[in-house]
Amino acid sequence: MPRRVLPALLLALAAPALADVVWEPFVEPYGQIFPSLELATATLPADPAAEDPTLIGDPQGLIGVSLEGARPGARFELVVRVPGWARDSRLAGRIPQGDGDITLTPTIAWDYPALAANRQPRPATVEFELRLAGEVVETRTLRVRLHSVNDALYYIDEPDDAEDLDFNWLFAAYVHEEHPAVEQILKEALDAGVVDGFSGYQQADRDAVLKQAHAVWHVLQQRGIRYSSITRTASEHTSVRSQHVRFIDESLAMSQANCVDGSVLIASVLRKIDLAPVLVLVPGHMLVGFALDARGERWAWLETTLLGVAPPTRLAGGPRAQHEGKAKLAAAIDASLASFEAALDAGQRQIDAADGAFDDPHNRDYQLIDIQAARELGVMPIAR
């Protein structure tokens, strides 16, 4: 074959890979990036049952391109850049056989500390560069909204007949049993003398479990935690629903917690002492439940918005005030026990009112988010 023919032949072979190629970049959901979702699912394994032959790359990827008209067998390379938030993320290979559309989703090389530190919504850009058969097809840029790490995506209301997407399990990522503040709460509970120690279910005694949970409740009341109804978060699309969730240190520092904040805070401490908590979703509200035995046959339900019912007790210092201080401490423990029992009653009433709605797997308004099950699936706590 004459050498002068070779370039023309290569161009002829490459041309079908570029002709009539249609591609669209995407950032889901609806041009928004949720750091909480990326952090919580960073180690989430792929579901083999959900394999899609038309998808190449990260099966859980939310950033990529849809591609139509590329010649099967042609080499491709996709580079995605998110300046300031992720390093260059590449996906390369060959277009698979078949006539259908394909989706390319590279694994994004996020700067996870930067995501975890982001405390307010802000604009960001996502850059896409696609090569086919060694040639750059085009570069495109999308402007997106990067959410605060406090924003928990919980629902996507898809239009028309598309199936809505439930992300309520993401609340489990705000339960952080290894947070340094948890150890301090337990130390304060022991110092207060509400319990002599934390043993989880080792005593196989329902009252012992309730006493440990009350000790946690008592400390949070003494810290002056009050109910706050702030839940709103900014979203640029009416179909995307999210809620602002305070982290443990934020709730403690501000002495405020809404129903979700208080529930994830108490669930974090209960997990640390080897009790099994669940986050309980009812319409427009959240409370926390915990098993009363190791087998999970009996449960208690706690309305966390009642944390602020009993005022914190300020104990006087000095030897002369020792007797008075002990009396005040005993009174404070009695007051916190009364409010704890009231919170248990309020929680039980809500469970009773649900009348079996939790048993319906299709009822998204009533859910039990099992923290242990979420961890086993790969939903990690968000560490900051």
C-alpha positions as CSV (number, residue, x, y, z in Angstrom):
1,M,0.0,0.0,0.0
2,P,1.5,3.4,-1.0
3,R,2.3,5.5,2.0
4,R,0.4,8.5,0.6
5,V,-2.9,6.4,0.8
6,L,-2.6,5.7,4.6
7,P,-3.7,9.1,6.0
8,A,-6.7,9.2,3.8
9,L,-7.7,5.7,4.8
10,L,-7.4,6.5,8.5
11,L,-9.5,9.6,8.0
12,A,-12.2,7.6,6.3
13,L,-12.2,5.1,9.1
14,A,-12.4,7.8,11.7
15,A,-15.1,9.9,10.1
16,P,-18.0,7.7,11.0
17,A,-17.0,8.0,14.7
18,L,-17.5,11.8,14.5
19,A,-20.2,12.2,12.0
20,D,-23.7,12.7,13.5
21,V,-22.4,12.4,17.0
22,V,-24.8,13.9,19.5
23,W,-23.8,14.3,23.1
24,E,-25.1,16.1,26.2
25,P,-23.4,16.7,29.5
26,F,-25.4,16.3,32.7
27,V,-25.1,17.0,36.4
28,E,-27.8,15.3,38.5
29,P,-30.1,16.0,40.1
30,Y,-31.1,19.0,37.9
31,G,-27.8,20.7,37.9
32,Q,-27.1,20.5,41.6
33,I,-24.2,18.9,43.6
34,F,-24.9,17.7,47.1
35,P,-21.6,17.2,49.1
36,S,-23.4,15.2,51.7
37,L,-24.5,12.7,49.0
38,E,-21.0,12.4,47.6
39,L,-19.4,12.0,51.0
40,A,-21.9,9.5,52.3
41,T,-21.7,7.2,49.3
42,A,-18.0,7.5,48.5
43,T,-17.4,3.8,49.4
44,L,-20.8,2.5,48.5
45,P,-20.4,-0.7,46.4
46,A,-22.1,-1.1,43.1
47,D,-25.3,-3.2,43.0
48,P,-24.7,-6.1,40.6
49,A,-28.4,-6.4,40.0
50,A,-28.5,-2.9,38.6
51,E,-25.9,-3.4,35.9
52,D,-26.7,-1.5,32.7
53,P,-24.8,-2.4,29.5
54,T,-25.5,1.1,28.1
55,L,-23.6,2.7,31.0
56,I,-19.8,2.9,31.1
57,G,-18.0,4.1,34.2
58,D,-19.3,4.7,37.7
59,P,-22.8,3.0,37.9
60,Q,-23.7,5.5,40.6
61,G,-22.3,8.5,38.8
62,L,-24.3,11.7,38.7
63,I,-22.0,13.6,36.4
64,G,-21.3,12.5,32.9
65,V,-22.5,12.6,29.3
66,S,-25.2,10.9,27.2
67,L,-23.8,9.9,23.8
68,E,-25.6,9.0,20.6
69,G,-24.3,8.1,17.1
70,A,-20.7,7.1,17.9
71,R,-19.3,4.2,15.9
72,P,-19.1,1.0,17.8
73,G,-15.5,0.1,18.5
74,A,-14.3,3.7,18.3
75,R,-12.0,4.8,21.2
76,F,-13.3,7.5,23.5
77,E,-11.9,9.6,26.3
78,L,-14.0,11.8,28.6
79,V,-12.4,14.3,31.0
80,V,-14.6,16.0,33.6
81,R,-13.2,18.9,35.7
82,V,-14.8,20.6,38.6
83,P,-12.4,23.5,39.4
84,G,-11.8,23.9,43.1
85,W,-13.7,20.8,44.0
86,A,-12.3,17.8,42.1
87,R,-9.2,16.8,40.1
88,D,-9.4,15.9,36.5
89,S,-11.5,12.8,36.2
90,R,-11.0,10.6,33.1
91,L,-12.9,7.7,31.6
92,A,-11.5,6.0,28.5
93,G,-12.4,2.9,26.4
94,R,-14.2,1.8,23.3
95,I,-17.8,2.4,22.2
96,P,-19.7,-0.9,22.8
97,Q,-21.5,-2.7,20.1
98,G,-25.1,-1.8,19.5
99,D,-27.2,1.0,18.1
100,G,-28.6,2.6,21.3
101,D,-27.5,5.6,23.3
102,I,-24.8,5.2,25.9
103,T,-23.9,7.0,29.1
104,L,-20.4,7.8,30.2
105,T,-19.9,8.5,33.9
106,P,-16.3,8.8,35.1
107,T,-15.6,8.3,38.8
108,I,-15.2,11.9,40.0
109,A,-11.9,12.5,41.9
110,W,-13.6,14.8,44.5
111,D,-11.6,16.8,47.0
112,Y,-13.5,15.4,49.9
113,P,-12.1,17.7,52.6
114,A,-13.2,20.7,50.5
115,L,-16.7,19.2,50.1
116,A,-16.9,18.6,53.9
117,A,-15.9,22.1,54.6
118,N,-18.4,23.8,52.4
119,R,-21.0,25.5,54.6
120,Q,-23.0,27.5,52.1
121,P,-24.5,27.1,48.7
122,R,-22.5,28.6,45.9
123,P,-22.1,28.4,42.1
124,A,-19.6,26.0,40.5
125,T,-18.6,25.0,37.0
126,V,-18.3,21.5,35.6
127,E,-16.2,21.2,32.4
128,F,-16.5,18.3,29.9
129,E,-14.0,17.4,27.2
130,L,-14.9,14.5,24.9
131,R,-12.6,12.8,22.4
132,L,-13.6,10.2,19.8
133,A,-11.0,8.4,17.7
134,G,-8.3,10.6,19.1
135,E,-10.0,13.9,18.1
136,V,-11.7,16.4,20.4
137,V,-15.3,16.4,19.6
138,E,-16.1,19.5,21.7
139,T,-15.7,21.0,25.2
140,R,-18.6,22.2,27.2
141,T,-19.2,23.8,30.5
142,L,-22.2,23.6,32.8
143,R,-22.9,26.1,35.6
144,V,-24.3,24.2,38.6
145,R,-25.3,24.8,42.2
146,L,-23.0,23.3,44.9
147,H,-24.9,22.9,48.1
148,S,-23.8,23.2,51.7
149,V,-22.7,20.0,53.3
150,N,-25.5,20.5,55.8
151,D,-28.1,20.1,53.0
152,A,-29.5,16.6,53.0
153,L,-31.2,15.5,49.7
154,Y,-34.2,13.4,50.7
155,Y,-36.5,13.3,47.7
156,I,-36.6,13.9,43.9
157,D,-40.1,14.4,42.5
158,E,-39.7,13.3,38.9
159,P,-42.0,14.7,36.2
160,D,-44.6,12.8,34.2
161,D,-44.5,9.0,34.6
162,A,-40.9,8.7,35.8
163,E,-40.4,7.0,39.1
164,D,-39.7,9.4,42.0
165,L,-36.4,8.9,43.9
166,D,-36.3,8.5,47.6
167,F,-33.0,9.6,49.4
168,N,-34.3,9.6,53.0
169,W,-31.6,7.1,53.9
170,L,-29.1,10.0,53.5
171,F,-30.1,11.2,57.0
172,A,-28.2,8.2,58.3
173,A,-25.0,9.9,57.2
174,Y,-25.5,12.7,59.8
175,V,-25.4,10.1,62.6
176,H,-21.8,10.2,63.6
177,E,-21.1,7.8,66.5
178,E,-17.3,8.5,66.4
179,H,-17.7,12.3,66.7
180,P,-15.4,13.6,69.6
181,A,-18.4,15.4,71.2
182,V,-20.1,12.0,71.8
183,E,-17.4,10.9,74.2
184,Q,-17.8,14.2,76.1
185,I,-21.5,13.7,76.4
186,L,-20.9,10.2,77.9
187,K,-18.4,11.5,80.3
188,E,-20.8,14.1,81.5
189,A,-23.5,11.5,82.0
190,L,-21.2,9.4,84.2
191,D,-20.1,12.5,86.1
192,A,-23.8,13.4,86.8
193,G,-24.3,9.9,88.3
194,V,-27.4,9.1,86.2
195,V,-25.7,5.7,85.4
196,D,-22.6,4.0,86.8
197,G,-21.6,2.9,83.3
198,F,-22.7,2.2,79.7
199,S,-23.1,-1.5,78.9
200,G,-25.5,-1.5,75.9
201,Y,-27.6,-4.7,76.0
202,Q,-25.2,-6.7,78.2
203,Q,-27.5,-6.7,81.2
204,A,-30.5,-8.0,79.1
205,D,-32.7,-5.6,81.1
206,R,-35.2,-3.2,79.5
207,D,-35.0,-0.8,82.4
208,A,-31.2,-0.7,82.2
209,V,-31.4,0.2,78.5
210,L,-33.9,3.0,79.3
211,K,-31.7,4.3,82.1
212,Q,-28.8,4.6,79.7
213,A,-30.9,6.5,77.2
214,H,-32.2,8.7,80.0
215,A,-28.6,9.5,80.9
216,V,-28.0,10.8,77.4
217,W,-31.2,12.8,77.5
218,H,-30.3,14.3,80.9
219,V,-26.9,15.6,79.6
220,L,-28.4,17.2,76.5
221,Q,-31.0,18.9,78.7
222,Q,-28.3,20.2,81.0
223,R,-26.5,21.6,78.0
224,G,-29.6,23.6,77.3
225,I,-30.6,22.1,73.9
226,R,-33.8,23.8,72.7
227,Y,-36.1,23.0,69.8
228,S,-35.6,25.1,66.6
229,S,-37.9,24.7,63.7
230,I,-35.3,25.9,61.0
231,T,-35.3,23.3,58.3
232,R,-35.3,25.2,55.0
233,T,-32.5,24.9,52.5
234,A,-32.0,26.5,49.1
235,S,-32.7,24.6,45.9
236,E,-32.9,25.7,42.3
237,H,-35.5,23.2,41.3
238,T,-38.9,22.5,42.6
239,S,-38.5,18.7,42.1
240,V,-35.5,18.5,44.4
241,R,-36.3,18.4,48.1
242,S,-33.6,18.8,50.7
243,Q,-33.3,19.9,54.4
244,H,-30.7,21.6,56.4
245,V,-29.3,19.3,59.1
246,R,-27.0,20.5,61.9
247,F,-24.0,18.4,62.7
248,I,-23.5,17.3,66.3
249,D,-21.0,20.0,67.2
250,E,-23.3,22.7,65.6
251,S,-26.3,21.6,67.7
252,L,-24.3,21.6,70.9
253,A,-22.6,24.9,70.2
254,M,-25.8,26.7,69.2
255,S,-27.9,24.8,71.9
256,Q,-30.5,24.4,69.1
257,A,-31.9,21.4,67.3
258,N,-34.9,20.8,65.0
259,C,-36.5,17.3,64.9
260,V,-33.9,15.9,62.6
261,D,-30.9,17.5,64.4
262,G,-32.1,16.2,67.7
263,S,-32.8,12.7,66.3
264,V,-29.4,12.3,64.6
265,L,-27.7,13.7,67.7
266,I,-29.3,11.2,70.1
267,A,-28.9,8.3,67.6
268,S,-25.2,9.1,67.4
269,V,-24.7,8.7,71.2
270,L,-26.9,5.6,71.4
271,R,-24.8,3.9,68.7
272,K,-21.7,4.7,70.6
273,I,-23.0,2.8,73.7
274,D,-24.0,-0.1,71.5
275,L,-27.7,0.5,71.5
276,A,-29.5,0.1,68.1
277,P,-31.2,3.3,67.0
278,V,-33.5,4.0,64.0
279,L,-34.6,7.4,62.6
280,V,-38.3,7.5,62.4
281,L,-39.9,9.4,59.5
282,V,-43.6,10.4,59.7
283,P,-45.2,13.1,57.5
284,G,-43.3,16.4,58.0
285,H,-41.4,15.1,61.1
286,M,-38.7,12.9,62.5
287,L,-38.2,11.2,65.9
288,V,-35.8,8.5,67.1
289,G,-36.4,4.9,68.1
290,F,-34.1,2.4,69.8
291,A,-34.3,-1.3,70.6
292,L,-34.8,-2.3,74.2
293,D,-33.2,-5.7,73.6
294,A,-30.3,-7.1,71.5
295,R,-32.7,-9.0,69.2
296,G,-34.8,-5.9,68.5
297,E,-38.1,-7.5,69.7
298,R,-39.1,-4.5,71.8
299,W,-38.7,-0.8,71.0
300,A,-39.0,2.6,72.5
301,W,-39.8,5.8,70.6
302,L,-38.5,9.2,71.6
303,E,-39.9,12.6,70.6
304,T,-36.7,14.7,70.6
305,T,-38.4,18.1,70.3
306,L,-39.3,17.8,74.0
307,L,-35.6,18.1,75.0
308,G,-36.1,21.7,76.0
309,V,-39.0,21.0,78.4
310,A,-36.8,20.8,81.6
311,P,-34.5,23.8,82.2
312,P,-30.8,23.2,82.8
313,T,-29.7,23.3,86.4
314,R,-26.8,25.6,87.4
315,L,-25.0,24.0,90.4
316,A,-23.3,26.3,92.9
317,G,-19.6,25.7,93.6
318,G,-17.5,25.6,96.8
319,P,-17.6,23.3,99.8
320,R,-20.5,25.2,101.5
321,A,-22.7,24.5,98.5
322,Q,-21.9,20.8,98.3
323,H,-25.1,19.6,100.0
324,E,-27.3,22.1,98.1
325,G,-25.6,21.1,94.9
326,K,-26.4,17.5,95.4
327,A,-30.0,18.3,96.1
328,K,-30.2,20.4,92.9
329,L,-28.6,17.6,90.9
330,A,-31.1,15.1,92.2
331,A,-33.9,17.5,91.4
332,A,-32.5,18.0,87.9
333,I,-32.3,14.3,87.3
334,D,-35.9,13.9,88.4
335,A,-37.0,16.7,86.1
336,S,-35.2,15.2,83.2
337,L,-36.6,11.8,83.9
338,A,-40.1,13.2,83.8
339,S,-39.5,14.9,80.5
340,F,-37.8,11.8,79.2
341,E,-40.9,9.7,80.1
342,A,-43.1,12.3,78.5
343,A,-41.0,12.1,75.3
344,L,-41.4,8.3,75.3
345,D,-45.1,8.6,75.6
346,A,-45.3,11.2,72.8
347,G,-43.2,9.0,70.6
348,Q,-45.3,5.9,71.2
349,R,-48.5,7.9,70.4
350,Q,-47.0,8.8,67.0
351,I,-46.1,5.1,66.3
352,D,-49.6,4.0,67.3
353,A,-51.2,6.7,65.1
354,A,-49.3,5.4,62.1
355,D,-51.4,2.2,62.4
356,G,-49.0,-0.1,60.5
357,A,-48.0,2.4,57.8
358,F,-44.4,1.5,58.4
359,D,-45.1,-2.0,57.1
360,D,-45.8,-0.6,53.6
361,P,-42.5,-0.5,51.7
362,H,-44.1,1.9,49.1
363,N,-45.2,4.4,51.7
364,R,-42.4,7.0,51.7
365,D,-44.0,9.2,54.3
366,Y,-43.5,6.5,57.0
367,Q,-40.0,5.0,57.2
368,L,-37.7,3.5,59.7
369,I,-34.1,4.3,58.8
370,D,-32.0,1.6,60.5
371,I,-28.5,3.1,61.1
372,Q,-26.8,-0.3,61.3
373,A,-28.4,-1.4,58.1
374,A,-27.3,1.8,56.4
375,R,-23.7,1.3,57.6
376,E,-23.7,-2.3,56.2
377,L,-24.9,-1.0,52.9
378,G,-22.0,1.5,52.8
379,V,-23.6,4.8,53.9
380,M,-20.8,6.4,55.9
381,P,-21.1,9.2,58.5
382,I,-20.0,12.6,57.3
383,A,-16.8,13.5,59.1
384,R,-15.8,17.2,59.2
